[in-house]
Amino acid sequence: MPANMPIEDPHILVVDDHRDIRESLAQFLTRNGRRATAVADAGAARKALKESRFDLVILDIMMPGEDGLSLCRHIRETEHVPVILLSARAEDVDRIVGLELGADDYVVKPFNPRELLARIDAVLRRTYALPPTADAPTGEMLRFDRWTLRLAARELVDDAGVVHELSTGEYRLLYTFLQRPKIVLTREQLLDLAFDRGADVFDRAVDTQVSRLRRKIERDPAAPKLIKTVWGGGYVFTAAVEKT
């Protein structure tokens, strides 16, 4: 097993309607010590996910029938498996939409298989080195302290029913904390979970976003009770989270 392999014998699901791409990629992965299953569409992918355990999904966006973004959303709602999206389109809006749906990385076609392999290993390392989430949110809302986060609308509502606007970064950070309450998360882990690693972001970006989020949810941002700093460690979200 290669020294840089993050987990032993990872099983990867390749979903692409182009036969040459999915089969050649599956063969490349197999030659490089990974197990690979290749399917042609979302329906076959859903079936495979029910029947087998996968460590990562490589998912083409542009497919006939159900597209990759819809399938990515389904995977995020039902599975604990990382997703790398493939697309022939390099527009920022597609990349942003994919990452906001919960994809762990986004690769533009045509791609170098070696680069994709490095990205696969990086995503696997990040995923399986992170603290586990609490039970995955299956409802429409997450409640904590005096707040409700409406997932579908991405709205933060206080106990008086007033909606407070969240930026994309604030939403992703809050959602990350709500998935892992009472678990200390390092800045490095928060970068992996809540930020686009393709962007030029650093530890300071985490501190800035935490400060902004505190100003919205804390009764006294200068003496935070919900998001506490762990000196030398990172941050911890202290409130209980109720899923409805």
N, C-alpha and C positions, 0 to 999 in steps of 0.2 A: 504494500500500500504506500503511495507517495506520502512523503513527510508532511506535505501541506494539506492533505485531505482532512477536512474538518470533522467528519464522522465516518465510521467504517461502512464501506459498501453502500453509499447513498443511492436511493432509487429515485429516478427522475422521470417524470411524465412529460413527453414532448407532444404538444398539440398544434398542428399546422396542417392546413388543407393542401399544401403543396407537397406532393409525395417525395420529390427529390430532396427537399429541405429536411423534412422530418426523418426520413430514413437515413440520409447521410449524417445528420446530427446525432441520431441514436447510435449509429455505428461508431462515430467519433467518440462519443461518451463511453461506449462499451470498451473501445480500445484503450481508453484512459482510466480504466478501473472503476467506472460507474455503471450501475444497472440502469437500463433505459427501456421505457415502454413508449411507443409512438402511436398516436391516434390522429384521425383526420378531421374531427369536428367536435363541437361542444357536447353533443349527445354521447358520443363515445367516451369523451373525457369524464363526463358525469358518471357513466357506468363504471369506468376504470377506478375512479375515486371511491366508489362505493365498495368495490370488490377487493381493492388492494391498498396498502399503505405506501404513500409516497413522501419523500423528504423535500421535494421541490417540484414545481410545475413551470415549464417553459411554454409560454402561451402566445400564439400569434393573435394579433388584434383583428386583422381584416380576414374574416372567414365568412363563407355563405351561411345563411341561417342565423343562429345565435352567434353574435360576434364575441371577440375575446374580452371586451370590457364587461359585457353582461356576465360572462362566465367567471371573470375575475371577481365581480361583486358577489356572485353565488359562492365561490370558494371562500371568500373572506367571511361570509355569513355562516358557513357550515363547517369549515375545516381549519386546522391549525397548521397550514403548510405554506411556505413562502412561494411567491410567484414572480417570475421574470417575464415581462412582456416583450414581444418582438413586433416590430412594425416597419413597413417600408416608408413610413412617413416620419419626417424628422421635425415637424412643427412642434413648438413648445407647448401649444394647447393640448395636443394629444398626450404628450409626456406628462403634463401636469394632471390631466384628468385621470390617467392611469395610476399615477402615484397617489392621488387623492382617494382613489377607490381601494387603495391598500396594497398595490403592487410594491415589491421590494426593490425592483430595478427595471430599467427600460433600455432595450438595445435596438438600434436601428439597423435594418437590413440594407445592403449586404453586410455581414459581420465576419470578423475573423474568429474561427472556432476556438483558437487559443485564448483570445480575449474573453469570449463568452464563458469558457471554462474557468478562467480566473474570477469572473464575476459570480459564477455559480458557487465557487468555493468561498468567496467573500460573504455572500448572502447566507450560506449554510453556517459559516463561523459565527456571524452576527446573531443568527436566529437561535442556534442551539447553545450559545454562550449566555443568552439573556435569561433573566428570571422568568419563570412561567407566568402567563397571565392568570388572572382570576377566571372563573367560569366565563366563557365568551358571552358578551352581551347578545341576547336573542330577542329582546323586546325593542320597543321604539324609543324608550326613554331611560336615562340613568339619573337617579336622584342622589344628591349628597348635600349635607348641611341644609342651607335654605335655597338650593338651586336644583333645577331640572335641565338636563341636556337632552334636547330632542334630536335624535340621531338623523332621521330622514331629512329634517329641515335644517340641521346644523344650527339650531337656535339654543341659546342659553336663556333660561327664564327664571326670574326670581320668585320668591314666595308670594309676591303681590301680583304675579302674572305679567310683569313687565319684561319684554324681550330685550336682551343686551347683545349687541352685535359682536361677533368674534371674527377676527381675521382667519385666513386659512391656517396660518402657523399657530395661532392661539388655540384653534379648534383641535388641531392634530396633537398639540402638546397636552391639552386637557384630556382628550380621549385616551392618550397614552397613560396618563396618571390614573384615570378611572379604570383602566384595564388592570392596573397593578397597584391597587391601594395598599398602603402600609408596607411597601417594599422599597428599600433604598435603591435608587437608580443613579448610576454615575452619569456624568455629562456625556461620556462616550456612548453609553447605552441610549441616552435620550437623543443624541444625534442620529443614531441608527434607527430608532423607533419613530421619531416624530419629525425628522428633517429629511430633505432630499439630499442624499449624499453626493449626488451629481453636481450640486451647487457648491459654491465656495463658502462653506460654513465651518465655523470653529467653535470651541467651547464657549467663547464669549457670546455667540449667538444664542446658546441655551440660556445663559444668565439674562440676556436682554428679553427673551420671550417669556421667561418665568416672571420677570419683573412686571411686564405688561399684563400677564394673566393675573398676577396677584392684585394689581390695581382694579381688576374687574370683579374678582370673586371674594377677596378678603374683606372683612369688616374694617380692619386696620392694616393696610399694606405694609406699614412700617414695623408691625409686630405680627407677622403672618402666623396663622394657626392651621391653615389647610395645606399649604405647601411649605414645608420646613426645610431649611438648609441643613445638610449633614456635613459638618466641616471635614474636609479631606475625602468626602464620599460622593456628594452630589445632592440629590433632593429626595424627599419622601412625601407622598400624599397621605395625610393622616385620617381623613374622614372615611366613614363607612359608606359604601356605594350600594344602592338598591336598584335592581334591574326590573323594569315593568314593561 
